[in-house]
């Protein structure tokens, strides 16, 4: 009996001991969580002064409408925006000069197939910034030959700047470039059926050479069947006629193809299409007011972020953003004043607390690289200046103290 009582007493002691250990562990875990939250709050508040929103003219007041998310009015709302320079900058400007300047002098090429898949050749470019596999290519000279061979070295140049005396009709390269951009292969023909790569190739020779192919062996796949279909030349001539009617003076635009000539010494030169990029948009210093910002949330936890501006420069807040942001997430905001601007500041709240404000009246040339606490500017625009240039941190202003040798101790730094 005593043994049983002792056994029960031992079990009870172990139970309460384990329960105490479990309770203590939970308390320690809860304490650690609270400490982490407190530390996070300390770090966030230490990132930037959050003592409160400034008094006076900078004070932001809230009313019932302040919590309604406001969107920028659409352009057909009757409101006028001072964004002429920005609207012009959104139009793509083709960077042909940049593309041509980037072309290498020579490339190494393997000719994989003749005929190719929907082109006269398929080639692999083995090196340089043109390197690619299974590239469609077109012959631009009937007089010379090129088989399935390689690697071979090819000279490289733009079809708008070919060596003098190299081709019989170089003035027609604008028409050929027009053809490259029409996606003729597989397109419906006015005379019935669809266009083939062979008919496109025939049209290119017709425009650039002083004679066309005779047997035209490689203009069909299987080869040697070109002459069996009398409509081939009819459709080829349709392409030529369309190019002559529409392609005079053609210059490819953004995203269109520029003919790039690859010329092997003593062998048949060929042409590939290279997409024309847009010119990189030139930036401007902030002019007028900031009207759009893209920022990155540089924090390691998800947080609800609300952003306000003053409505038409009154004291009343207008909410322009409200979302739970993930760590590293990028987001964009737009001004909602009549000119599309934010006014003097945008005011940022994290969770339910005011965090900071960012000056958006172009007093500072904020732009990519500007940081305010845990918010980093990625890009932006201003009402009169277009795309914002990269932010340059101001040099510290230092004043020499007349009694101190180490005057730099008295340097006063601009804090924005």
C-alpha positions as MATLAB code, in Angstrom:
seq = 'XXXXXXXXXXXXXXXXXXXXXXXXXXXXXXXXXXXXXXXXXXXXXXXXXXXXXXXXXXXXXXXXXXXXXXXXXXXXXXXXXXXXXXXXXXXXXXXXXXXXXXXXXXXXXXXXXXXXXXXXXXXXXXXXXXXXXXXXXXXXXXXXXXXXXXXXXXXXXXXXXXXXXXXXXXXXXXXXXXXXXXXXXXXXXXXXXXXXXXXXXXXXXXXXXXXXXXXXXXXXXXXXXXXXXXXXXXXXXXXXXXXXXXXXXXXXXXXXXXXXXXXXXXXXXXXXXXXXXXXXXXXXXXXXXXXXXXXXXXXXXXXXXXXXXXXXXXXXXXXXXXXXXXXXXXXXXXXXXXXXXXXXXXXXXXXXXXXXXXXXXXXXXXXXXXXXXXXXXXXXXXXXXXXXXXXXXXXXXXXXXXXXXXXXXXXXXXXX';
ca = [
       0.000    0.000    0.000;
       2.788    2.393    0.980;
       4.603    1.514   -2.229;
       1.509    2.421   -4.277;
       1.123    5.731   -2.430;
       4.758    6.578   -3.008;
       4.431    5.707   -6.680;
       1.356    7.934   -7.066;
       3.073   10.759   -5.229;
       6.092   10.462   -7.546;
       3.893   10.598  -10.643;
       2.097   13.671   -9.298;
       5.371   15.433   -8.588;
       6.633   14.646  -12.122;
       3.337   15.886  -13.628;
       3.346   19.207  -11.829;
       7.062   19.584  -12.504;
       6.547   19.038  -16.253;
       3.546   21.366  -16.207;
       5.618   24.048  -14.534;
       8.391   23.544  -17.087;
       5.850   23.828  -19.905;
       4.356   26.987  -18.393;
       7.781   28.495  -17.899;
       8.755   27.646  -21.506;
       5.573   29.281  -22.830;
       6.209   32.347  -20.696;
       9.788   32.537  -21.928;
       8.608   32.195  -25.546;
       5.976   34.900  -25.040;
       8.561   37.147  -23.404;
      10.923   36.578  -26.340;
       8.156   37.442  -28.827;
       7.275   40.606  -26.930;
      10.943   41.552  -26.756;
      11.298   41.004  -30.523;
       8.239   43.152  -31.215;
       9.563   45.868  -28.920;
      12.982   45.679  -30.568;
      11.382   45.922  -33.992;
       9.419   48.981  -32.910;
      12.609   50.521  -31.542;
      14.432   49.862  -34.808;
      11.594   51.264  -36.902;
      11.352   54.387  -34.791;
      15.126   54.754  -34.750;
      15.172   54.666  -38.548;
      13.565   58.087  -38.568;
      12.115   60.556  -36.162;
       8.419   59.843  -35.620;
       7.667   62.193  -32.748;
       4.673   63.495  -34.637;
       3.566   65.434  -37.665;
       4.856   68.970  -37.795;
       2.710   71.771  -36.507;
       1.669   74.799  -38.508;
       1.510   74.704  -42.284;
       2.755   71.113  -42.423;
       0.090   69.756  -40.076;
      -2.137   67.072  -41.590;
      -5.710   66.847  -40.369;
      -8.099   63.974  -40.913;
     -11.817   63.945  -41.496;
     -14.338   61.292  -42.508;
     -13.290   61.497  -46.151;
      -9.597   61.060  -45.369;
      -9.976   57.285  -45.033;
     -11.534   56.937  -48.483;
      -8.879   55.781  -50.950;
      -8.619   58.414  -53.680;
      -7.515   57.622  -57.230;
      -6.061   60.064  -59.722;
      -8.849   61.377  -61.981;
      -8.868   59.960  -65.486;
      -7.796   62.161  -68.367;
     -11.362   62.405  -69.675;
     -12.648   63.837  -66.401;
     -12.282   67.378  -67.654;
      -9.301   68.123  -65.420;
      -6.086   69.393  -66.947;
      -2.716   67.975  -65.967;
       0.572   69.793  -66.510;
       2.354   66.767  -67.894;
       3.180   67.721  -71.482;
       6.840   66.802  -71.216;
       6.005   63.505  -69.551;
       3.423   62.511  -72.160;
       5.997   63.118  -74.840;
       8.524   60.981  -72.989;
       6.122   58.018  -72.966;
       6.252   57.861  -76.766;
       8.844   55.306  -77.770;
      11.854   56.627  -79.659;
      13.744   53.951  -81.586;
      17.441   53.697  -80.789;
      18.769   52.568  -84.173;
      22.050   54.387  -83.623;
      22.557   52.560  -80.346;
      21.740   49.216  -81.957;
      24.144   49.806  -84.840;
      26.866   50.967  -82.459;
      26.448   47.743  -80.481;
      26.983   45.495  -83.502;
      30.257   43.550  -83.390;
      32.681   43.741  -86.315;
      32.629   39.983  -86.863;
      30.752   36.916  -85.627;
      31.265   33.177  -85.882;
      28.292   31.348  -87.438;
      27.163   27.775  -88.028;
      24.732   27.269  -90.920;
      22.384   24.628  -89.542;
      19.874   24.148  -92.337;
      19.075   25.264  -95.871;
      16.179   25.721  -96.307;
      15.363   26.564  -92.729;
      12.165   26.726  -90.745;
      10.148   29.464  -92.443;
      13.322   31.159  -93.697;
      16.013   30.471  -96.281;
      18.521   29.494  -93.578;
      18.570   28.634  -89.903;
      21.832   29.621  -88.250;
      23.560   29.605  -84.872;
      25.552   32.715  -83.978;
      28.268   31.423  -81.689;
      29.711   34.539  -80.064;
      29.367   38.279  -79.310;
      26.186   40.006  -78.157;
      24.381   38.584  -81.224;
      24.830   35.003  -79.992;
      21.655   32.961  -80.482;
      20.486   29.611  -81.799;
      18.232   28.695  -84.695;
      18.078   32.246  -86.034;
      16.097   32.691  -89.290;
      18.251   34.229  -92.032;
      17.747   35.358  -95.626;
      20.056   35.324  -98.622;
      20.716   38.762 -100.156;
      22.882   37.808 -103.158;
      22.041   35.154 -105.761;
      25.533   35.215 -107.277;
      27.403   33.473 -104.443;
      26.751   30.211 -102.619;
      26.546   29.119  -98.989;
      25.724   25.605  -97.809;
      25.168   23.899  -94.491;
      28.625   24.559  -93.061;
      30.620   26.341  -90.375;
      31.729   27.718  -88.164;
      32.552   30.614  -90.497;
      33.566   34.188  -89.743;
      31.118   36.834  -90.975;
      31.590   40.587  -91.115;
      28.662   42.490  -89.585;
      27.012   45.741  -90.651;
      23.626   47.441  -90.815;
      21.566   46.951  -93.967;
      21.234   50.763  -94.055;
      25.009   51.180  -94.260;
      26.300   48.518  -96.629;
      29.720   48.798  -98.329;
      29.592   50.779 -101.559;
      29.483   48.638 -104.707;
      28.696   45.452 -102.781;
      25.113   44.969 -104.037;
      23.344   45.710 -107.293;
      20.406   47.619 -105.766;
      21.404   48.827 -102.282;
      18.790   51.602 -102.514;
      16.139   48.930 -101.955;
      17.267   47.837  -98.510;
      14.524   50.029  -97.021;
      11.972   47.956  -98.973;
      13.540   44.711  -97.771;
      13.463   45.948  -94.190;
       9.779   46.692  -94.670;
       9.243   43.102  -95.853;
      11.052   41.719  -92.785;
       8.525   43.459  -90.576;
       5.357   42.234  -92.297;
       5.392   38.593  -91.087;
       4.475   37.392  -94.548;
       5.103   33.687  -93.950;
       1.709   32.088  -93.318;
      -0.234   35.295  -94.026;
      -3.204   35.141  -96.422;
      -2.441   36.116 -100.025;
      -4.783   38.219 -102.132;
      -4.503   35.625 -104.902;
      -5.437   32.753 -102.605;
      -3.541   30.528 -100.217;
      -0.813   31.748  -97.889;
       2.673   33.137  -98.407;
       5.692   30.872  -97.968;
       9.284   31.631  -96.971;
      10.343   30.884 -100.560;
       8.111   33.620 -101.945;
       9.550   36.083  -99.421;
      13.083   35.070 -100.395;
      12.259   35.442 -104.096;
      10.941   38.971 -103.411;
      14.172   39.906 -101.566;
      16.301   38.766 -104.504;
      13.984   40.560 -106.933;
      14.568   43.831 -105.093;
      18.292   43.588 -104.300;
      19.822   41.668 -107.196;
      19.948   42.283 -110.935;
      18.620   38.776 -111.583;
      16.615   36.205 -109.674;
      17.079   32.488 -109.092;
      16.731   30.111 -112.049;
      16.140   26.676 -110.534;
      15.175   28.152 -107.139;
      15.973   24.775 -105.591;
      15.963   25.824 -101.929;
      12.832   27.965 -102.005;
      10.654   25.028 -101.030;
      10.895   22.264  -98.473;
      11.122   19.536  -99.770;
      13.574   21.198 -102.111;
      13.310   21.429 -105.884;
       9.548   21.903 -106.122;
       9.440   25.671 -106.707;
       8.789   25.439 -110.468;
       5.956   22.973 -109.924;
       3.717   25.745 -108.604;
       3.245   28.687 -110.991;
       1.642   30.787 -108.203;
       5.003   31.068 -106.392;
       6.229   33.885 -108.616;
       2.762   35.483 -108.551;
       2.814   35.660 -104.760;
       6.467   36.739 -104.741;
       5.591   39.612 -107.059;
       2.712   40.597 -104.754;
       5.252   41.040 -101.953;
       7.508   43.104 -104.222;
       4.609   45.318 -105.297;
       3.482   45.863 -101.707;
       7.029   46.790 -100.639;
       7.370   49.280 -103.475;
       3.997   50.812 -102.622;
       4.483   50.994  -98.847;
       8.141   50.581  -97.951;
       9.805   53.575  -99.585;
      11.930   55.292  -96.939;
      10.941   52.724  -94.300;
      12.897   52.895  -91.029;
      12.030   50.375  -88.301;
      10.615   51.682  -85.051;
      10.740   50.395  -81.491;
      10.335   46.632  -81.365;
      10.551   46.264  -85.139;
      13.335   44.453  -86.973;
      16.428   46.050  -88.452;
      18.111   44.015  -91.162;
      21.652   43.131  -90.065;
      23.967   41.839  -92.806;
      26.364   38.961  -92.096;
      28.965   38.763  -94.838;
      31.434   35.855  -95.116;
      34.438   36.572  -97.316;
      33.953   34.982 -100.751;
      30.627   33.383  -99.823;
      26.966   34.290  -99.913;
      26.023   37.189  -97.574;
      22.912   36.747  -95.495;
      20.647   38.961  -93.401;
      18.988   38.497  -90.021;
      16.475   40.712  -88.240;
      17.496   42.372  -84.981;
      14.857   44.042  -82.795;
      15.283   47.789  -82.415;
      15.308   48.879  -78.752;
      13.806   52.063  -77.370;
      16.122   54.876  -76.439;
      16.738   55.007  -72.753;
      14.561   57.747  -71.376;
      16.560   60.765  -70.339;
      15.870   61.932  -66.849;
      15.182   65.416  -65.521;
      15.681   67.100  -62.206;
      12.457   67.377  -60.262;
      10.460   70.291  -61.690;
       7.079   71.521  -60.490;
       5.875   68.812  -58.101;
       6.336   65.073  -57.891;
       3.272   63.337  -59.329;
       4.265   59.664  -59.277;
       6.580   57.556  -57.118;
       7.531   53.897  -57.133;
       9.093   52.830  -53.857;
      10.433   49.698  -52.207;
       9.424   48.658  -48.698;
      12.775   47.772  -47.135;
      11.678   45.906  -44.033;
      11.772   42.243  -42.993;
       8.144   41.906  -41.904;
       4.849   42.463  -43.653;
       3.224   45.717  -42.523;
       0.125   47.682  -43.385;
       1.203   50.929  -45.022;
      -1.089   53.923  -45.545;
       0.011   57.032  -47.413;
      -1.748   60.391  -47.463;
      -1.298   63.735  -49.144;
      -3.016   67.050  -48.575;
      -6.068   67.447  -50.757;
      -5.432   70.383  -53.099;
      -2.925   71.754  -50.547;
      -5.553   72.181  -47.836;
      -4.887   70.810  -44.368;
      -7.138   67.774  -44.973;
      -5.605   64.397  -45.682;
      -6.431   62.347  -48.792;
      -5.468   58.694  -48.752;
      -3.567   57.624  -51.884;
      -2.354   54.170  -50.769;
      -3.448   51.459  -48.327;
      -2.027   47.951  -48.490;
      -0.199   45.308  -46.481;
       3.283   45.309  -47.986;
       5.547   42.289  -47.995;
       9.300   42.560  -47.305;
      11.053   44.059  -50.327;
       7.785   44.732  -52.171;
       7.674   47.585  -54.677;
       4.579   49.756  -54.964;
       3.499   52.913  -56.779;
       1.511   55.972  -55.760;
       0.078   58.836  -57.826;
      -0.849   62.358  -56.812;
      -4.532   63.279  -56.770;
      -4.426   67.073  -56.959;
      -5.907   68.759  -60.031;
      -2.446   68.795  -61.676;
      -1.722   65.207  -60.660;
       0.715   66.235  -57.927;
       1.071   65.288  -54.253;
       1.711   68.824  -53.078;
       4.419   69.501  -50.491;
       4.564   66.098  -48.748;
       3.288   62.570  -48.691;
       2.639   61.315  -45.151;
       3.350   57.649  -44.382;
       1.767   55.525  -41.656;
       2.923   52.024  -40.683;
       0.189   49.967  -39.020;
      -1.685   52.555  -36.955;
       1.189   54.925  -36.301;
       2.482   57.918  -38.198;
       5.955   57.064  -39.487;
       7.376   59.835  -41.643;
       6.770   62.222  -44.512;
       8.597   62.647  -47.827;
       8.985   66.037  -49.453;
       7.408   66.008  -52.909;
       7.429   69.664  -53.950;
      10.774   69.377  -55.805;
      12.583   71.306  -53.076;
      14.792   68.220  -53.168;
      15.724   66.385  -56.353;
      14.439   63.097  -55.000;
      14.713   60.200  -57.402;
      16.011   56.623  -57.621;
      18.298   56.026  -54.656;
      16.556   58.440  -52.284;
      15.855   56.771  -48.932;
      13.587   57.777  -46.074;
      13.582   55.273  -43.262;
      12.441   51.926  -44.630;
      11.197   53.394  -47.924;
      13.502   53.581  -50.959;
      12.572   55.469  -54.122;
      12.871   53.283  -57.230;
      11.540   55.739  -59.828;
       9.250   58.704  -60.202;
       8.105   61.602  -62.332;
       7.398   65.277  -61.818;
       4.727   67.449  -63.398;
       7.121   69.577  -65.465;
      10.277   67.476  -65.623;
       9.393   63.932  -66.689;
      11.353   60.976  -65.310;
      13.273   61.758  -62.124;
      17.061   61.498  -62.226;
      18.987   59.441  -59.718;
      19.190   61.067  -56.312;
      22.528   62.597  -55.381;
      23.059   62.936  -51.650;
      24.064   66.490  -50.744;
      27.587   67.062  -49.515;
      27.779   67.880  -45.785;
      28.073   71.576  -45.012;
      30.929   72.242  -42.655;
      31.783   75.388  -40.716;
      35.250   75.935  -39.200;
      35.085   76.757  -35.477;
      37.613   79.428  -34.615;
      38.768   77.784  -31.343;
      38.830   74.145  -32.454;
      41.576   72.469  -34.445;
      39.345   69.511  -35.214;
      36.710   71.714  -36.843;
      35.072   68.784  -38.544;
      33.509   67.918  -35.182;
      31.307   70.925  -35.715;
      30.136   69.953  -39.175;
      26.426   70.315  -39.588;
      24.814   67.783  -41.925;
      21.738   68.504  -43.948;
      19.123   66.009  -42.854;
      16.252   65.620  -45.281;
];
